[in-house]
Amino acid sequence: QVQLVESGGGLVEPGGSLRLSCAASGISFSSYTMGWYRQGPGKQRELAANITRQGSTNYADSEKGRFTISRDNAKNTVYLQMNSLKPEDTAVYYCNAAWPRYGFDYWGKGTLVTVSS
């Protein structure tokens, strides 16, 4: 059974930092592109960042320079370090594991990040 379990969300003031973690089980973690998506209030889910099996990273324009995605294949975990947080970063953040070649696509249940003073 595939499980993606996010943690690290919470309430933070503008300008603050959070680190999200996603622990994966039931998949060959190192073979997957891992991603973080977010869905703000009244908005569609969008890509925040992803990291390929080779370690290449991709970020949404609004997050470049503020967010850093990384993975630890030994721990089957992907991280999202978020700095200089803004109120518009408020969203539910979802972990995604994808292997498009085989049509594999899995989602976590999400973790809420609220940026507010």
KOLGUKOL-386364 format. One line per field, with one value per atom (N, C-alpha, C): residue in three letters; atom name; x, y, z. Coordinates in Angstrom, 2 decimals. Each point is the difference from the previous one (the first is absolute). Example, Ala and Ser with C-alpha at 12.3 -4.5 7.8 and 13.67 -1.06 7.14 Angstrom:
# KOLGUKOL-386364
residuo c(Ala | Ala | Ala | Ser | Ser | Ser)
atomo c(N | CA | C | N | CA | C)
px c(13.19 | -0.89 | 0.90 | -0.35 | 0.82 | -0.77)
py c(-5.69 | 1.19 | 1.20 | 1.05 | 1.19 | 1.09)
pz c(7.80 | 0.00 | 0.00 | -0.72 | 0.06 | 0.73)
//
This chain:
# KOLGUKOL-386364
residuo c(Gln | Gln | Gln | Val | Val | Val | Gln | Gln | Gln | Leu | Leu | Leu | Val | Val | Val | Glu | Glu | Glu | Ser | Ser | Ser | Gly | Gly | Gly | Gly | Gly | Gly | Gly | Gly | Gly | Leu | Leu | Leu | Val | Val | Val | Glu | Glu | Glu | Pro | Pro | Pro | Gly | Gly | Gly | Gly | Gly | Gly | Ser | Ser | Ser | Leu | Leu | Leu | Arg | Arg | Arg | Leu | Leu | Leu | Ser | Ser | Ser | Cys | Cys | Cys | Ala | Ala | Ala | Ala | Ala | Ala | Ser | Ser | Ser | Gly | Gly | Gly | Ile | Ile | Ile | Ser | Ser | Ser | Phe | Phe | Phe | Ser | Ser | Ser | Ser | Ser | Ser | Tyr | Tyr | Tyr | Thr | Thr | Thr | Met | Met | Met | Gly | Gly | Gly | Trp | Trp | Trp | Tyr | Tyr | Tyr | Arg | Arg | Arg | Gln | Gln | Gln | Gly | Gly | Gly | Pro | Pro | Pro | Gly | Gly | Gly | Lys | Lys | Lys | Gln | Gln | Gln | Arg | Arg | Arg | Glu | Glu | Glu | Leu | Leu | Leu | Ala | Ala | Ala | Ala | Ala | Ala | Asn | Asn | Asn | Ile | Ile | Ile | Thr | Thr | Thr | Arg | Arg | Arg | Gln | Gln | Gln | Gly | Gly | Gly | Ser | Ser | Ser | Thr | Thr | Thr | Asn | Asn | Asn | Tyr | Tyr | Tyr | Ala | Ala | Ala | Asp | Asp | Asp | Ser | Ser | Ser | Glu | Glu | Glu | Lys | Lys | Lys | Gly | Gly | Gly | Arg | Arg | Arg | Phe | Phe | Phe | Thr | Thr | Thr | Ile | Ile | Ile | Ser | Ser | Ser | Arg | Arg | Arg | Asp | Asp | Asp | Asn | Asn | Asn | Ala | Ala | Ala | Lys | Lys | Lys | Asn | Asn | Asn | Thr | Thr | Thr | Val | Val | Val | Tyr | Tyr | Tyr | Leu | Leu | Leu | Gln | Gln | Gln | Met | Met | Met | Asn | Asn | Asn | Ser | Ser | Ser | Leu | Leu | Leu | Lys | Lys | Lys | Pro | Pro | Pro | Glu | Glu | Glu | Asp | Asp | Asp | Thr | Thr | Thr | Ala | Ala | Ala | Val | Val | Val | Tyr | Tyr | Tyr | Tyr | Tyr | Tyr | Cys | Cys | Cys | Asn | Asn | Asn | Ala | Ala | Ala | Ala | Ala | Ala | Trp | Trp | Trp | Pro | Pro | Pro | Arg | Arg | Arg | Tyr | Tyr | Tyr | Gly | Gly | Gly | Phe | Phe | Phe | Asp | Asp | Asp | Tyr | Tyr | Tyr | Trp | Trp | Trp | Gly | Gly | Gly | Lys | Lys | Lys | Gly | Gly | Gly | Thr | Thr | Thr | Leu | Leu | Leu | Val | Val | Val | Thr | Thr | Thr | Val | Val | Val | Ser | Ser | Ser | Ser | Ser | Ser)
atomo c(N | CA | C | N | CA | C | N | CA | C | N | CA | C | N | CA | C | N | CA | C | N | CA | C | N | CA | C | N | CA | C | N | CA | C | N | CA | C | N | CA | C | N | CA | C | N | CA | C | N | CA | C | N | CA | C | N | CA | C | N | CA | C | N | CA | C | N | CA | C | N | CA | C | N | CA | C | N | CA | C | N | CA | C | N | CA | C | N | CA | C | N | CA | C | N | CA | C | N | CA | C | N | CA | C | N | CA | C | N | CA | C | N | CA | C | N | CA | C | N | CA | C | N | CA | C | N | CA | C | N | CA | C | N | CA | C | N | CA | C | N | CA | C | N | CA | C | N | CA | C | N | CA | C | N | CA | C | N | CA | C | N | CA | C | N | CA | C | N | CA | C | N | CA | C | N | CA | C | N | CA | C | N | CA | C | N | CA | C | N | CA | C | N | CA | C | N | CA | C | N | CA | C | N | CA | C | N | CA | C | N | CA | C | N | CA | C | N | CA | C | N | CA | C | N | CA | C | N | CA | C | N | CA | C | N | CA | C | N | CA | C | N | CA | C | N | CA | C | N | CA | C | N | CA | C | N | CA | C | N | CA | C | N | CA | C | N | CA | C | N | CA | C | N | CA | C | N | CA | C | N | CA | C | N | CA | C | N | CA | C | N | CA | C | N | CA | C | N | CA | C | N | CA | C | N | CA | C | N | CA | C | N | CA | C | N | CA | C | N | CA | C | N | CA | C | N | CA | C | N | CA | C | N | CA | C | N | CA | C | N | CA | C | N | CA | C | N | CA | C | N | CA | C | N | CA | C | N | CA | C | N | CA | C | N | CA | C | N | CA | C | N | CA | C | N | CA | C | N | CA | C | N | CA | C | N | CA | C | N | CA | C | N | CA | C | N | CA | C | N | CA | C | N | CA | C | N | CA | C)
px c(0.85 | -0.85 | 0.89 | -0.30 | 0.78 | -0.50 | 0.94 | -0.35 | 0.99 | -0.54 | 0.80 | -0.54 | 0.84 | -0.44 | 0.77 | -0.75 | 0.61 | 0.01 | 0.97 | 0.07 | 0.74 | -0.12 | 0.76 | -0.79 | -1.27 | -0.82 | -0.34 | -0.58 | -0.39 | -0.18 | -0.09 | -0.18 | 1.35 | 0.30 | 1.26 | -0.25 | 0.78 | -0.16 | 0.67 | -0.47 | 0.67 | 1.49 | 0.78 | 1.45 | 0.62 | -0.82 | 0.48 | 0.31 | 0.39 | 0.40 | -0.70 | -0.17 | -0.50 | 0.71 | 0.12 | 0.49 | -1.04 | -0.47 | -0.95 | 0.76 | -0.53 | 0.56 | -1.10 | 0.40 | -0.93 | 0.71 | -0.51 | 0.56 | -0.81 | 0.69 | -0.65 | 0.24 | -1.00 | 0.14 | -0.80 | 0.40 | -0.73 | 0.39 | 1.01 | 0.48 | 1.52 | 0.51 | 1.44 | 0.38 | 0.20 | 0.07 | 1.01 | 1.16 | 1.06 | -0.34 | -1.00 | -0.39 | -1.00 | -0.55 | -1.09 | 0.46 | -0.68 | 0.06 | -0.91 | 0.56 | -0.76 | -0.32 | -1.20 | -0.41 | -0.82 | -0.01 | -0.88 | -0.94 | -1.28 | -1.02 | -0.73 | -0.65 | -0.75 | -1.33 | -0.96 | -1.32 | -0.44 | -0.01 | -0.43 | -1.50 | -0.53 | -1.45 | -0.59 | -0.96 | -0.66 | 0.84 | 1.12 | 0.90 | 0.14 | 0.51 | 0.28 | 1.35 | 0.15 | 1.27 | 1.06 | 1.17 | 1.08 | 1.33 | 0.91 | 1.32 | 0.76 | 0.59 | 0.93 | 1.44 | 0.33 | 1.36 | 0.01 | 0.92 | 0.22 | 1.47 | 0.32 | 1.39 | -0.02 | 0.79 | 0.01 | 0.84 | -0.03 | 0.80 | 1.49 | 0.35 | 1.41 | 0.38 | -1.00 | 0.29 | -0.21 | -0.49 | -0.30 | -1.25 | 0.03 | -1.11 | -0.70 | -1.24 | -0.83 | -0.90 | -0.12 | -0.79 | -0.98 | -1.13 | -0.90 | 0.69 | -0.31 | 0.68 | -0.15 | -1.16 | -0.25 | 0.83 | 0.58 | 0.77 | 1.50 | 0.41 | 1.44 | 0.76 | 1.05 | 0.81 | -0.47 | -1.22 | -0.53 | -0.18 | -0.35 | -0.25 | 1.13 | 0.30 | 0.99 | -0.55 | -0.04 | -0.44 | 1.24 | -0.07 | 1.11 | -0.58 | 0.81 | -0.46 | 1.11 | -0.40 | 0.93 | -0.50 | 0.63 | -0.46 | 0.20 | 0.96 | 0.22 | -1.13 | -0.65 | -1.11 | -1.36 | -0.01 | -1.27 | -0.79 | 0.69 | -0.62 | 0.39 | -0.99 | 0.24 | -0.36 | 0.76 | -0.16 | -0.29 | -0.65 | -0.17 | 0.34 | 1.13 | 0.38 | -0.58 | -0.80 | -0.68 | 0.46 | 0.61 | 0.49 | -0.74 | 0.14 | -0.63 | -1.47 | -0.70 | -1.39 | -0.88 | -0.96 | -0.93 | -1.43 | -0.90 | -1.40 | -0.55 | 0.43 | -0.50 | 0.54 | 0.93 | 0.47 | -0.95 | -0.97 | -0.98 | -0.72 | 0.05 | -0.58 | 0.13 | -0.70 | 0.27 | 1.07 | 1.05 | 1.12 | -0.07 | 0.03 | -0.15 | 1.30 | 0.33 | 1.14 | -0.48 | 0.82 | -0.33 | 1.18 | -0.29 | 1.02 | -0.47 | 0.84 | -0.40 | 1.07 | -0.46 | 0.87 | -0.77 | 0.07 | -0.85 | 0.15 | 1.20 | 0.23 | -0.96 | -0.35 | -0.88 | -1.38 | -0.23 | -1.31 | -0.25 | 1.06 | -0.17 | -0.07 | -0.97 | -0.22 | -0.71 | 0.68 | -0.54 | 0.03 | -0.97 | -0.14 | -0.10 | 0.55 | -0.24 | -1.29 | -0.33 | -1.24 | 0.16 | 1.22 | 0.25 | 0.28 | 0.71 | 0.26 | -0.23 | -0.67 | -0.41 | 1.12 | 0.30 | 0.93 | -0.78 | 0.05 | -0.68 | 1.03 | 0.07 | 0.95 | -0.82 | 0.11 | -0.82 | 0.63 | -0.22 | 0.46 | -1.13)
py c(-1.19 | 1.19 | 1.25 | 0.89 | 1.22 | 1.03 | 0.60 | 1.07 | 1.15 | 1.19 | 1.22 | 0.82 | 0.23 | 0.67 | 1.31 | 1.09 | 1.32 | 0.44 | 0.82 | 0.59 | 1.32 | 0.80 | 1.24 | 1.26 | -0.15 | 1.19 | 0.68 | 1.18 | 0.73 | 1.47 | 0.76 | 1.45 | 0.68 | 0.92 | 0.72 | 1.45 | 0.90 | 1.42 | 0.30 | 1.04 | 0.41 | 0.22 | -0.50 | 0.07 | -1.20 | -0.84 | -1.17 | -1.17 | -1.12 | -1.19 | -1.24 | -0.96 | -1.32 | -1.03 | -1.21 | -1.10 | -1.10 | -0.32 | -1.10 | -1.29 | -1.09 | -1.32 | -0.91 | -0.90 | -1.02 | -1.34 | -0.88 | -1.34 | -0.96 | -0.70 | -0.91 | -1.45 | -0.82 | -1.44 | -0.71 | -1.23 | -0.79 | 0.26 | 0.85 | 0.27 | -0.11 | -0.16 | 0.03 | 1.48 | 0.60 | 1.45 | 0.63 | -0.59 | 0.62 | 0.05 | -0.74 | -0.03 | 1.09 | 0.66 | 0.94 | 1.45 | 0.78 | 1.45 | 0.38 | 0.74 | 0.42 | 1.48 | 0.34 | 1.38 | 0.50 | 1.29 | 0.69 | 0.89 | -0.18 | 0.82 | 0.75 | 1.07 | 0.73 | 0.48 | 0.13 | 0.50 | 1.02 | 1.26 | 1.08 | 0.13 | 0.81 | 0.18 | 0.49 | -0.73 | 0.39 | -0.13 | -0.70 | -0.14 | -1.45 | -0.18 | -1.35 | -0.47 | -1.30 | -0.58 | 0.33 | 0.39 | 0.37 | -0.56 | -0.16 | -0.49 | 1.07 | -0.40 | 0.88 | -0.32 | -1.28 | -0.42 | -1.50 | -0.48 | -1.43 | -0.31 | -1.27 | -0.46 | -1.37 | -0.15 | -1.26 | -1.04 | -1.21 | -1.08 | 0.33 | 0.80 | 0.39 | 1.20 | 0.62 | 1.13 | 1.36 | 0.04 | 1.28 | 0.59 | 1.31 | 0.67 | 0.99 | 0.25 | 0.93 | 0.72 | 1.32 | 0.81 | 0.88 | 0.25 | 1.02 | 1.35 | 0.89 | 1.31 | 0.74 | -0.13 | 0.74 | -0.51 | -1.21 | -0.60 | 0.02 | 0.36 | -0.03 | 0.93 | -0.53 | 0.77 | -0.04 | -0.47 | -0.08 | -1.43 | -0.90 | -1.39 | -0.87 | -1.06 | -0.97 | -1.40 | -0.78 | -1.39 | -0.89 | -1.05 | -0.95 | -1.38 | -1.01 | -1.36 | -0.79 | -0.93 | -0.93 | -1.40 | -0.60 | -1.31 | -1.08 | 0.18 | -0.97 | 0.00 | 1.16 | 0.13 | 0.01 | -0.14 | 0.03 | 1.27 | 1.11 | 1.25 | 1.14 | 0.84 | 1.23 | 1.18 | 1.06 | 1.18 | 1.24 | 0.95 | 1.31 | 1.04 | 0.64 | 1.09 | 1.29 | 0.67 | 1.21 | 1.17 | 0.97 | 1.20 | 1.23 | 1.07 | 1.28 | -0.19 | -0.68 | -0.33 | 1.23 | -0.05 | 1.11 | -0.50 | 0.91 | -0.43 | -0.77 | 0.34 | -0.71 | -1.42 | -0.37 | -1.39 | -0.89 | 0.61 | -0.77 | -0.98 | -1.27 | -1.05 | -1.34 | -0.97 | -1.39 | -0.49 | -0.56 | -0.49 | -1.52 | -0.48 | -1.44 | -0.57 | -1.17 | -0.75 | -0.89 | -0.08 | -0.82 | -0.87 | -1.22 | -0.92 | -0.42 | 0.21 | -0.29 | -0.77 | -0.97 | -0.75 | -0.09 | 1.07 | 0.09 | -1.16 | -0.55 | -1.09 | -1.16 | -0.21 | -1.12 | 0.47 | 1.32 | 0.50 | 0.00 | -0.03 | 0.02 | 1.44 | 0.27 | 1.36 | -0.09 | 0.38 | -0.14 | 1.33 | 0.17 | 1.25 | -0.25 | 0.92 | 0.02 | 0.75 | 0.06 | 0.65 | 1.50 | 0.47 | 1.42 | 0.47 | 1.12 | 0.66 | 1.50 | 0.61 | 1.39 | 0.94 | 0.96 | 1.07 | 1.30 | 0.69 | 1.29 | 1.06 | 1.01 | 1.10 | 1.24 | 0.40 | 1.09 | 0.59 | 1.29 | 0.66 | 0.07)
pz c(0.00 | 0.00 | 0.00 | -0.93 | -0.11 | 1.01 | 0.72 | 0.92 | -0.15 | -0.08 | 0.04 | 1.17 | 0.98 | 1.22 | 0.18 | -0.13 | 0.15 | 1.47 | 0.33 | 1.34 | -0.09 | 1.05 | 0.07 | -0.24 | -0.36 | -0.22 | 1.32 | -0.12 | 1.19 | -0.28 | 1.07 | -0.08 | 0.16 | -0.91 | 0.04 | -0.39 | 0.56 | -0.33 | -1.35 | -0.67 | -1.25 | 0.22 | -0.95 | 0.11 | 0.67 | 0.57 | 0.71 | -0.92 | 0.62 | -0.74 | 0.55 | -0.87 | 0.37 | -0.87 | 0.53 | -0.82 | 0.01 | -1.17 | -0.16 | -0.31 | 0.50 | -0.28 | -0.55 | -0.85 | -0.52 | 0.03 | 0.84 | 0.11 | -0.87 | -0.87 | -0.93 | 0.40 | -0.25 | 0.19 | -1.07 | -0.29 | -0.99 | -1.44 | -0.22 | -1.35 | -0.03 | -1.20 | -0.21 | -0.10 | 1.15 | 0.12 | -0.97 | -0.11 | -0.81 | -1.48 | -0.42 | -1.41 | -0.38 | 0.99 | -0.21 | -0.04 | -0.83 | 0.14 | 1.16 | 0.95 | 1.17 | -0.11 | 0.38 | -0.13 | 1.17 | 0.13 | 0.93 | -0.81 | 0.22 | -0.61 | 1.12 | -0.37 | 1.02 | -0.57 | 0.90 | -0.39 | 1.03 | -0.44 | 0.87 | 0.03 | 0.91 | 0.10 | -1.31 | -0.52 | -1.24 | -1.24 | 0.11 | -1.16 | -0.41 | -1.21 | -0.47 | 0.56 | 0.05 | 0.43 | -1.04 | 0.48 | -0.91 | 0.51 | -0.92 | 0.36 | 0.77 | 1.11 | 0.72 | -0.40 | 0.03 | -0.37 | -0.20 | -0.84 | -0.07 | -0.20 | 0.23 | -0.11 | -0.64 | -1.06 | -0.74 | 0.71 | -0.53 | 0.58 | -0.10 | -1.00 | -0.16 | 0.85 | 0.63 | 0.87 | -0.64 | -1.22 | -0.63 | 0.64 | 0.18 | 0.70 | -0.92 | 0.34 | -0.76 | 0.99 | -0.17 | 0.92 | -0.75 | 0.65 | -0.51 | 0.12 | -0.91 | -0.01 | 1.33 | 0.62 | 1.24 | 1.17 | -0.15 | 1.09 | -0.21 | -1.21 | -0.29 | 0.94 | 0.58 | 0.92 | 1.44 | 0.23 | 1.36 | 0.48 | -0.91 | 0.35 | -0.53 | 0.74 | -0.43 | 0.23 | -1.07 | 0.11 | 0.03 | 0.81 | 0.07 | 0.32 | -0.22 | 0.28 | 0.66 | 0.84 | 0.64 | -0.34 | -0.99 | -0.45 | 1.06 | 0.88 | 1.07 | 1.01 | 0.13 | 0.95 | -0.68 | -1.33 | -0.76 | 0.33 | 0.06 | 0.43 | -0.93 | -0.27 | -0.76 | 0.90 | -0.16 | 0.85 | -0.85 | 0.63 | -0.61 | 1.06 | -0.18 | 0.89 | -0.55 | 0.81 | -0.45 | 0.87 | -0.65 | 0.69 | -0.51 | 0.76 | -0.38 | -0.38 | 0.84 | -0.31 | -0.04 | -0.91 | -0.22 | 0.26 | 0.30 | 0.20 | -1.19 | -1.19 | -1.19 | -0.12 | 0.86 | 0.04 | 0.82 | 0.63 | 0.77 | -0.91 | 0.36 | -0.85 | 0.71 | -0.53 | 0.35 | -0.96 | 0.56 | -0.79 | -0.09 | -1.22 | -0.26 | -0.55 | 0.47 | -0.52 | -1.16 | -1.03 | -1.18 | -0.39 | -0.36 | -0.54 | -1.37 | -1.00 | -1.37 | -0.75 | -0.79 | -0.92 | -1.30 | -0.80 | -1.18 | -0.98 | -0.09 | -0.96 | 0.24 | 1.27 | 0.34 | 0.46 | -0.08 | 0.39 | 1.48 | 0.79 | 1.45 | 0.48 | 0.85 | 0.48 | 1.34 | 1.06 | 1.35 | 0.72 | 0.93 | 0.74 | 1.49 | 0.76 | 1.43 | 0.30 | 1.30 | 0.41 | 0.22 | 0.04 | 0.11 | 1.41 | 0.06 | 1.28 | -0.19 | 0.96 | -0.13 | 0.47 | -0.84 | 0.34 | 0.01 | 1.11 | 0.12 | 0.34 | -0.86 | 0.22 | 0.37 | 1.25 | 0.49 | 1.25 | 0.17 | 1.23 | 1.02)
//
